[in-house]
């Protein structure tokens, strides 16, 4: 795997656009084989996957989009941002590509979107092949929001968003990355470009509503995870103060036969901090699915 990843300008040049509810959505696709949908987190975008992108594309047909309100997709000022709509958006892209079944690898905010997709999978004929979660608030009771998130949820949230800048972003990211895997200036520049594009900080107080959405849908989503026979794995940076080892402990309490991997010394962005480890554990997860399928086929 190329340790330098994909520079943001090169990443942008590879993007495509499709329309969703009258808004322009930036998306990416590469590789061939079984479809793998990558779902990014808050407050960044699909470039988060750039270290893994080529390695995954060498094995699968990888697809990712910047959700509405994020990175290089449209960021309308008056829009009912919620997690169910973001799940609708993911499914709209899959329908656009005429993909009836796919695997999912998600992170952070994207975990909640993936949980909604899993619940829909359980309630329908089924369209998912597997689900892998990176650090995210799978259970509201174990999610420890950072100060910025708390302020954005407060009555002065819109003011906080307008005053958000690269310096404050860098401070927040420094607190949630592992102490030994801090983001460098190039990465921070790219994160900030995603956030500030099209005046993104002005809608951060609208995007943060996902924290309330998680509480509303918590029981339905957890029930889907408990009842599902879909292969699932959690790969988690252990020292993440937001959704680290404490979240994995709760996952092991609630989910039958839990498949979890803790990455020591890694924080909230394992796909950026330790992409080689994430790739190793994700490919091992997928290889187990191949082996199980082969065992299930009669000789």
Kinemage of the C-alpha trace (Angstrom):
@kinemage 1
@onewidth
@group {chain A} dominant
@subgroup {mainchain}
@vectorlist {calphas} color= white
{ca unk a 1} P 0.000 0.000 0.000
{ca unk a 2} L 1.282 3.472 -0.927
{ca unk a 3} L 2.041 5.153 2.400
{ca unk a 4} L 1.564 8.601 0.852
{ca unk a 5} L -2.037 7.932 -0.131
{ca unk a 6} L -3.785 10.078 -2.726
{ca unk a 7} L -3.240 13.863 -2.652
{ca unk a 8} L -6.507 15.730 -2.267
{ca unk a 9} L -6.291 17.468 -5.658
{ca unk a 10} L -5.743 14.113 -7.378
{ca unk a 11} L -8.651 12.678 -5.400
{ca unk a 12} L -10.913 15.516 -6.510
{ca unk a 13} L -9.908 15.026 -10.143
{ca unk a 14} L -11.158 11.418 -9.969
{ca unk a 15} L -14.583 12.403 -8.621
{ca unk a 16} L -17.900 12.305 -10.451
{ca unk a 17} L -21.216 14.021 -9.797
{ca unk a 18} L -24.816 12.861 -9.660
{ca unk a 19} L -27.989 14.656 -8.631
{ca unk a 20} L -29.901 13.880 -5.440
{ca unk a 21} L -33.058 15.831 -4.648
{ca unk a 22} L -31.820 18.658 -6.820
{ca unk a 23} L -28.361 18.799 -5.214
{ca unk a 24} L -24.977 17.854 -6.641
{ca unk a 25} L -23.279 14.926 -4.915
{ca unk a 26} L -19.607 14.116 -5.482
{ca unk a 27} L -18.760 10.432 -5.656
{ca unk a 28} L -15.909 8.076 -6.568
{ca unk a 29} L -15.540 4.583 -7.976
{ca unk a 30} L -12.580 2.317 -8.742
{ca unk a 31} L -11.693 -1.336 -9.173
{ca unk a 32} L -13.758 -4.377 -10.063
{ca unk a 33} L -15.328 -7.313 -8.289
{ca unk a 34} L -17.740 -7.377 -5.366
{ca unk a 35} L -19.078 -3.869 -4.616
{ca unk a 36} L -17.800 -2.267 -1.412
{ca unk a 37} L -19.457 0.935 -0.222
{ca unk a 38} L -17.287 3.177 1.978
{ca unk a 39} L -19.186 5.623 4.226
{ca unk a 40} L -17.248 8.510 5.775
{ca unk a 41} L -17.671 10.323 9.072
{ca unk a 42} L -18.231 13.785 10.561
{ca unk a 43} L -17.008 16.414 9.798
{ca unk a 44} L -14.848 15.336 6.857
{ca unk a 45} L -15.558 13.333 3.685
{ca unk a 46} L -14.649 10.417 1.462
{ca unk a 47} L -11.006 11.480 1.121
{ca unk a 48} L -10.712 9.927 4.594
{ca unk a 49} L -10.386 6.594 2.747
{ca unk a 50} L -7.550 7.683 0.434
{ca unk a 51} L -4.833 5.598 2.106
{ca unk a 52} L -6.940 2.446 1.650
{ca unk a 53} L -8.510 3.303 -1.689
{ca unk a 54} L -6.046 1.751 -4.158
{ca unk a 55} L -5.430 -1.351 -2.036
{ca unk a 56} L -9.166 -1.994 -1.739
{ca unk a 57} L -9.732 -1.198 -5.431
{ca unk a 58} L -7.192 -3.885 -6.323
{ca unk a 59} L -9.609 -6.425 -4.824
{ca unk a 60} L -13.116 -4.955 -4.961
{ca unk a 61} L -15.270 -2.437 -6.771
{ca unk a 62} L -15.019 0.411 -4.263
{ca unk a 63} L -17.578 3.217 -4.175
{ca unk a 64} L -17.790 6.284 -1.957
{ca unk a 65} L -19.627 9.588 -1.894
{ca unk a 66} L -19.452 12.807 0.056
{ca unk a 67} L -22.761 12.899 1.887
{ca unk a 68} L -24.933 15.956 1.432
{ca unk a 69} L -23.604 18.751 3.618
{ca unk a 70} L -20.092 17.281 3.647
{ca unk a 71} L -16.795 17.882 1.845
{ca unk a 72} L -17.289 18.523 -1.884
{ca unk a 73} L -21.002 17.787 -2.213
{ca unk a 74} L -23.612 20.541 -1.999
{ca unk a 75} L -24.186 22.109 1.423
{ca unk a 76} L -27.628 23.716 1.278
{ca unk a 77} L -28.381 26.152 4.089
{ca unk a 78} L -31.996 25.041 4.402
{ca unk a 79} L -32.117 21.257 4.344
{ca unk a 80} L -33.548 18.654 6.755
{ca unk a 81} L -30.233 16.927 7.457
{ca unk a 82} L -30.768 13.569 9.154
{ca unk a 83} L -29.269 10.118 9.137
{ca unk a 84} L -32.212 8.444 7.413
{ca unk a 85} L -31.895 10.842 4.492
{ca unk a 86} L -28.169 10.112 4.285
{ca unk a 87} L -29.042 6.401 4.083
{ca unk a 88} L -31.513 7.253 1.305
{ca unk a 89} L -28.640 9.002 -0.472
{ca unk a 90} L -26.371 5.944 -0.250
{ca unk a 91} L -29.151 3.766 -1.621
{ca unk a 92} L -29.830 6.280 -4.397
{ca unk a 93} L -26.229 5.967 -5.576
{ca unk a 94} L -26.421 2.173 -5.431
{ca unk a 95} L -29.625 2.305 -7.486
{ca unk a 96} L -27.950 4.708 -9.922
{ca unk a 97} L -25.193 2.104 -10.353
{ca unk a 98} L -27.762 -0.717 -10.539
{ca unk a 99} L -26.141 -2.567 -7.651
{ca unk a 100} L -28.550 -4.843 -5.810
{ca unk a 101} L -26.062 -6.180 -3.218
{ca unk a 102} L -22.917 -4.764 -1.647
{ca unk a 103} L -20.595 -4.794 1.348
{ca unk a 104} L -20.191 -1.784 3.655
{ca unk a 105} L -17.174 -0.336 5.469
{ca unk a 106} L -18.120 2.698 7.574
{ca unk a 107} L -16.623 5.172 10.036
{ca unk a 108} L -17.975 7.545 12.704
{ca unk a 109} L -21.168 9.311 11.439
{ca unk a 110} L -21.075 6.750 8.638
{ca unk a 111} L -21.544 3.984 11.222
{ca unk a 112} L -24.977 5.405 12.029
{ca unk a 113} L -25.879 5.553 8.341
{ca unk a 114} L -24.689 1.954 8.055
{ca unk a 115} L -26.824 0.946 11.052
{ca unk a 116} L -29.867 2.376 9.274
{ca unk a 117} L -28.958 0.408 6.144
{ca unk a 118} L -28.639 -2.720 8.287
{ca unk a 119} L -32.084 -2.130 9.804
{ca unk a 120} L -33.538 -1.746 6.304
{ca unk a 121} L -31.727 -4.902 5.221
{ca unk a 122} L -33.374 -6.767 8.091
{ca unk a 123} L -36.796 -5.367 7.226
{ca unk a 124} L -36.584 -6.211 3.504
{ca unk a 125} L -35.442 -9.026 1.268
{ca unk a 126} L -31.859 -8.054 2.119
{ca unk a 127} L -29.253 -6.226 0.064
{ca unk a 128} L -26.113 -6.253 2.227
{ca unk a 129} L -23.329 -8.837 2.109
{ca unk a 130} L -21.286 -7.763 5.134
{ca unk a 131} L -20.790 -4.821 7.491
{ca unk a 132} L -17.588 -3.498 9.034
{ca unk a 133} L -17.547 -0.559 11.446
{ca unk a 134} L -14.620 1.670 12.369
{ca unk a 135} L -14.746 4.004 15.373
{ca unk a 136} L -18.238 5.423 15.730
{ca unk a 137} L -21.115 5.975 18.118
{ca unk a 138} L -22.909 2.671 17.657
{ca unk a 139} L -24.531 3.163 21.071
{ca unk a 140} L -25.498 6.675 22.237
{ca unk a 141} L -24.800 5.673 25.837
{ca unk a 142} L -21.105 5.113 25.055
{ca unk a 143} L -20.593 8.090 22.739
{ca unk a 144} L -18.467 10.766 24.411
{ca unk a 145} L -18.811 13.896 22.235
{ca unk a 146} L -15.981 16.405 22.090
{ca unk a 147} L -16.520 19.985 23.248
{ca unk a 148} L -17.114 21.225 19.687
{ca unk a 149} L -19.983 18.776 19.237
{ca unk a 150} L -21.559 19.798 22.519
{ca unk a 151} L -21.341 23.469 21.565
{ca unk a 152} L -22.778 22.863 18.111
{ca unk a 153} L -25.763 21.138 19.741
{ca unk a 154} L -26.314 24.114 22.058
{ca unk a 155} L -28.470 27.213 21.387
{ca unk a 156} L -25.349 29.020 20.158
{ca unk a 157} L -24.477 26.244 17.694
{ca unk a 158} L -24.812 28.404 14.584
{ca unk a 159} L -22.427 30.995 16.052
{ca unk a 160} L -19.916 28.290 16.985
{ca unk a 161} L -19.997 26.952 13.435
{ca unk a 162} L -19.387 30.353 11.866
{ca unk a 163} L -16.359 30.873 14.129
{ca unk a 164} L -14.908 27.437 13.466
{ca unk a 165} L -11.504 27.651 11.785
{ca unk a 166} L -8.493 25.532 10.898
{ca unk a 167} L -6.776 26.166 14.210
{ca unk a 168} L -9.760 24.925 16.198
{ca unk a 169} L -10.146 21.959 13.877
{ca unk a 170} L -6.486 21.032 14.330
{ca unk a 171} L -6.858 21.218 18.107
{ca unk a 172} L -9.929 18.966 18.063
{ca unk a 173} L -8.352 16.447 15.707
{ca unk a 174} L -5.224 16.403 17.842
{ca unk a 175} L -7.348 15.405 20.828
{ca unk a 176} L -9.057 12.491 19.094
{ca unk a 177} L -6.113 11.046 17.147
{ca unk a 178} L -3.743 8.756 19.013
{ca unk a 179} L -0.794 10.473 20.729
{ca unk a 180} L 1.662 8.566 18.496
{ca unk a 181} L -0.312 8.999 15.249
{ca unk a 182} L -1.090 12.705 15.110
{ca unk a 183} L -2.192 14.176 11.762
{ca unk a 184} L 0.504 16.065 9.860
{ca unk a 185} L 0.046 19.493 8.289
{ca unk a 186} L -0.795 18.060 4.862
{ca unk a 187} L -3.571 15.956 6.344
{ca unk a 188} L -4.877 18.862 8.405
{ca unk a 189} L -4.909 21.074 5.312
{ca unk a 190} L -6.947 18.467 3.440
{ca unk a 191} L -9.390 17.981 6.321
{ca unk a 192} L -9.899 21.729 6.497
{ca unk a 193} L -10.465 22.042 2.740
{ca unk a 194} L -13.237 19.443 3.005
{ca unk a 195} L -14.864 21.220 5.924
{ca unk a 196} L -14.606 24.811 4.709
{ca unk a 197} L -15.573 24.118 1.066
{ca unk a 198} L -18.716 26.031 0.118
{ca unk a 199} L -18.888 27.632 3.588
{ca unk a 200} L -19.353 24.310 5.320
{ca unk a 201} L -18.879 25.624 8.876
{ca unk a 202} L -22.135 27.586 8.504
{ca unk a 203} L -24.163 24.352 8.461
{ca unk a 204} L -22.248 22.318 11.044
{ca unk a 205} L -24.930 23.067 13.644
{ca unk a 206} L -27.449 21.442 11.279
{ca unk a 207} L -25.323 18.378 10.587
{ca unk a 208} L -24.760 17.787 14.311
{ca unk a 209} L -28.418 16.839 14.692
{ca unk a 210} L -27.241 13.301 14.022
{ca unk a 211} L -26.465 12.986 17.720
{ca unk a 212} L -30.165 13.351 18.511
{ca unk a 213} L -31.054 11.020 15.600
{ca unk a 214} L -28.922 8.321 17.165
{ca unk a 215} L -30.935 8.443 20.380
{ca unk a 216} L -34.246 8.309 18.493
{ca unk a 217} L -33.269 5.242 16.453
{ca unk a 218} L -31.050 3.526 19.008
{ca unk a 219} L -33.337 0.628 19.953
{ca unk a 220} L -34.279 -0.218 16.361
{ca unk a 221} L -30.661 -0.155 15.231
{ca unk a 222} L -29.348 -2.202 18.146
{ca unk a 223} L -32.124 -4.755 17.667
{ca unk a 224} L -31.156 -5.088 14.006
{ca unk a 225} L -27.533 -5.713 14.976
{ca unk a 226} L -28.565 -8.270 17.601
{ca unk a 227} L -30.916 -10.158 15.291
{ca unk a 228} L -28.935 -10.004 12.068
{ca unk a 229} L -27.068 -12.976 10.674
{ca unk a 230} L -25.069 -10.643 8.443
{ca unk a 231} L -21.298 -10.954 8.977
{ca unk a 232} L -20.168 -7.940 11.030
{ca unk a 233} L -16.826 -6.787 12.391
{ca unk a 234} L -15.690 -3.786 14.425
{ca unk a 235} L -12.140 -2.478 13.907
{ca unk a 236} L -11.551 0.184 16.519
{ca unk a 237} L -8.812 2.535 17.588
{ca unk a 238} L -8.560 1.760 21.303
{ca unk a 239} L -7.448 5.155 22.640
{ca unk a 240} L -10.149 7.169 20.883
{ca unk a 241} L -11.817 9.240 23.645
{ca unk a 242} L -15.040 9.478 21.622
{ca unk a 243} L -15.752 5.872 20.601
{ca unk a 244} L -12.748 3.817 21.589
{ca unk a 245} L -12.295 0.749 23.794
{ca unk a 246} L -15.297 1.698 25.935
{ca unk a 247} L -17.570 1.450 22.874
{ca unk a 248} L -16.128 -1.956 21.956
{ca unk a 249} L -16.755 -3.169 25.501
{ca unk a 250} L -20.428 -2.215 25.124
{ca unk a 251} L -20.561 -3.891 21.705
{ca unk a 252} L -19.299 -7.110 23.253
{ca unk a 253} L -21.973 -6.894 25.941
{ca unk a 254} L -24.871 -6.368 23.529
{ca unk a 255} L -24.044 -8.147 20.255
{ca unk a 256} L -24.101 -11.966 20.055
{ca unk a 257} L -20.830 -13.576 18.950
{ca unk a 258} L -19.073 -10.223 18.646
{ca unk a 259} L -16.239 -9.960 16.122
{ca unk a 260} L -14.061 -7.079 17.303
{ca unk a 261} L -10.506 -5.894 16.762
{ca unk a 262} L -8.891 -3.284 19.017
{ca unk a 263} L -5.921 -1.359 17.643
{ca unk a 264} L -3.633 -0.302 20.539
{ca unk a 265} L -2.426 3.316 20.579
{ca unk a 266} L -4.751 4.273 17.677
{ca unk a 267} L -7.385 6.979 17.983
{ca unk a 268} L -10.614 7.959 16.248
{ca unk a 269} L -9.414 7.811 12.610
{ca unk a 270} L -7.843 4.349 12.220
{ca unk a 271} L -8.062 4.461 8.402
{ca unk a 272} L -5.806 7.534 8.513
{ca unk a 273} L -3.683 6.682 11.558
{ca unk a 274} L -3.093 2.985 10.851
{ca unk a 275} L -4.292 2.144 7.337
{ca unk a 276} L -2.071 -0.951 7.067
{ca unk a 277} L -3.630 -2.423 10.194
{ca unk a 278} L -7.157 -1.593 9.071
{ca unk a 279} L -6.477 -3.176 5.678
{ca unk a 280} L -5.010 -6.310 7.270
{ca unk a 281} L -7.973 -6.839 9.580
{ca unk a 282} L -10.565 -5.934 6.955
{ca unk a 283} L -9.102 -8.334 4.386
{ca unk a 284} L -8.948 -11.082 7.021
{ca unk a 285} L -12.636 -10.465 7.730
{ca unk a 286} L -13.482 -10.738 4.040
{ca unk a 287} L -11.346 -13.857 3.633
{ca unk a 288} L -13.323 -15.538 6.409
{ca unk a 289} L -16.504 -14.820 4.449
{ca unk a 290} L -15.003 -16.484 1.376
{ca unk a 291} L -14.025 -19.539 3.413
{ca unk a 292} L -17.437 -19.801 5.064
{ca unk a 293} L -19.147 -19.583 1.682
{ca unk a 294} L -16.915 -22.320 0.303
{ca unk a 295} L -17.679 -24.559 3.306
{ca unk a 296} L -21.399 -24.042 2.807
{ca unk a 297} L -21.332 -25.203 -0.820
{ca unk a 298} L -22.090 -28.963 -1.065
{ca unk a 299} L -19.203 -31.064 -2.427
